[in-house]
Amino acid sequence: MTSNTTPVLAEALAATTVVLDGGMSNQLESAGHDLSDELWSARLLAERPEAITEAHLAYFEAGADVAITSSYQATFEGFAKRGIDRERAAGLLALSVGLAREAAEQAHAKGVTRPLWVAASVGPYGAMLADGSEYRGRYGLTVAELEAFHRPRLQALAAAGPDVLAMETIPDTDEAAALLRAIRGLGVPAWLSYTVAGDRTRAGQPLEEAFALAAEADEVIAVGVNCCAPEDVDGAVETAARVTGKPVVVYPNSGESWDAEARAWDGRSTFTAAQVTRWRDTGARLIGGCCRVGPEAIASIAGVLGSAASSA
């Protein structure tokens, strides 16, 4: 749970801009870990948990205030495919929160003095399928079926005591509606972050409609976008802030594109720290990076936000 010396994240957002971490998978791969598996980084929860702690620590030392756990692709169904029963799976979900807490403790022991928070990652249904459908949505499931899928995992993560639930990379409004129903009564705040293309969700719904779903949800302390091109962030920040009145969360990809056939990244990074102050001025209060954004970029973001705060 949040320590007595760490302010509640929602309260901190009223006073400052918080730096999120970067991509977990690219940090693990850069350390030599093979993630070519349907469980992706979640596989290391069972096999190399210390590697996850090291990845979180690298981001904390780079300037991140929030660690997003390695549970994005961790589900009861996905673990079951690997022969892991529900009790063990629940333990691994809780472990993802514990490893981030451990990294925060190590960071404080190494001289980091600022507050550090843990966001428990809740990826979309499509992440469990591991077929790219999280970037399309429209799974053919009802809102009730999606709620039934998400709620047990949300309960397991909430019981582990994160500071916030990160409902992230959500491709369509049906899944967002299911998640907003599933978090009721859990006692843990959440943010809702869509993956988008231009001014629409990946499933094609207008962002005004998508963000409006969370406007009256008391559990939701921030709304925004992640796992998208940096160029898609500007309009989304303005829309999210205007429609909901809530703090905005943004953590785009590097701007490179994934070649599914070659299983490799292509193009060049278009993510620059110079974009950060513009997002901040438009309403973003949690800013970081997603795929292919590493500790060096997070350090740049922390530097820009620190400079902006000191000159304000």
Buried (B, 14 or more C-beta within 10 A) or exposed (E): EBEEEBBBBBEBBEEBBBBBBBBBBBBBBEEEBEBEBBBBBBBBBBEBBEBBBBBBBBBBBBBBBBBBBBBBBBBBEBBEEEEBEEEEBBBBBBBBBBBBBBBBBBBBEEEBEBBBBBBBBBBBBBBBBBEEBBBBBBBEBEBEBBBEBBBBBBBBBBBBBBBBBBBBBBBBBBBBBBBBBBBEEBEBBBBBBBBBBEEBBBBEBEBEEBBBBBEEBEBBBBBBBBBBBBEBBBBBBBBBBEBBEBBBBBBBBBBBBBEEEEEEBEEEBBBEBEBBBEBBEBBBBBBBBBBBBBBEBBBBBBBBBEEBEEEE
